[in-house]
Each structure stands twice: as C-alpha cells, then as structure tokens.
Amino acid sequence: MNNQFWFDAVGWLGAAALLVAYAMVSSRRLEGHSPVFQFLNVGGSLLLAANTIFYGSYPSTFVNVIWAAIAVFSIATHKRISSRQQR
C-alpha cells in the first residue's frame, strides 16, 4: 500500500474522532470540559493535521494544530483546577 492510502486513513480516523467528540457533547453524553472530549479533540486534530500536511493544505494544518493546542490547554487547566480542589 502506498503513502496516500495511509494518510487518507489517518485523515478519516481524525475526522471520525472529531465528529464523535462533537456528537457526544451535542447529545450531552460528554461535557465540553471532560478529558475524554478533549483527548478526542487532540487526537482527531493531530491526525487531520498529518493528513493536511501530506496534501499541502497548510491553512487546514494551521487550524488543526491550533485546535489541538486549545484542547491540550483545556486538559492542563482542568488538571490544575482538579488538583487545587483536592487539597
């Protein structure tokens, strides 16, 4: 199998992760600040970023890298708040 197949598969997996995250929050099965939601966002956006780099779609790469950074920031903030509350 060639690289295009693998990068397409990575992109579809990333898109699915983001759609699952959105559907879960929209159906109120997950909270927007939950770690599961944010990890789906990080994973999905990084997979999509890999796909868009392969195809040279740099504006989409930019959006997905920022999307991942926002999710990482949210996870870090949530952990920091949780550790303060446990004290």
C-alpha positions in Angstrom: 0.0 0.0 0.0 1.2 3.5 -0.8 1.6 6.6 1.4 -1.6 8.2 0.1 -3.7 5.3 1.4 -2.2 5.6 4.9 -2.6 9.4 5.0 -6.1 9.1 3.8 -6.9 6.5 6.5 -5.2 8.8 9.2 -7.3 11.7 8.0 -10.6 9.8 8.1 -9.8 8.5 11.6 -9.1 12.1 12.7 -12.3 13.3 11.2 -14.2 10.5 12.9 -12.7 11.3 16.3 -13.7 15.0 16.0 -17.2 14.1 14.8 -17.7 11.6 17.7 -16.5 14.2 20.2 -18.9 16.8 18.8 -21.8 14.3 18.7 -21.2 13.2 22.3 -21.2 16.8 23.6 -24.2 17.7 21.5 -26.1 14.7 22.8 -25.0 15.6 26.4 -23.2 12.3 26.8 -19.9 14.2 27.5 -19.2 17.5 29.0 -17.3 20.0 26.9 -14.6 20.3 29.6 -14.3 16.5 30.1 -10.9 14.9 29.5 -12.4 12.3 27.1 -13.8 15.1 24.9 -10.5 17.0 24.9 -8.4 13.9 24.1 -10.7 13.1 21.2 -10.1 16.7 20.0 -6.3 16.4 20.4 -6.1 13.1 18.7 -8.5 13.9 15.9 -7.0 17.3 15.1 -3.4 15.9 15.1 -4.4 13.1 12.8 -6.1 15.6 10.4 -3.0 17.8 10.6 -0.9 14.9 9.4 -3.2 14.4 6.5 -3.3 18.0 5.5 0.5 18.3 5.7 0.8 15.4 3.4 -1.5 17.1 0.9 0.0 20.6 1.4 -3.2 22.1 2.7 -1.5 24.4 5.2 -4.4 26.6 6.2 -6.2 23.4 7.4 -3.0 22.3 9.1 -2.8 25.6 10.9 -6.5 25.2 12.1 -5.9 21.7 13.3 -2.7 22.4 15.2 -4.4 25.3 17.0 -7.4 23.1 17.7 -5.1 20.6 19.3 -3.3 23.3 21.3 -6.6 24.6 22.7 -7.6 21.1 23.8 -4.2 20.5 25.4 -4.5 23.8 27.2 -8.0 22.8 28.4 -6.7 19.5 29.7 -3.9 21.2 31.6 -6.2 23.8 33.0 -8.7 21.1 34.1 -5.9 19.1 35.8 -4.7 22.2 37.6 -8.2 23.1 38.9 -8.8 19.5 39.9 -5.6 19.3 41.9 -6.4 22.6 43.7 -9.9 21.3 44.7 -8.5 18.1 46.1 -6.3 20.0 48.6 
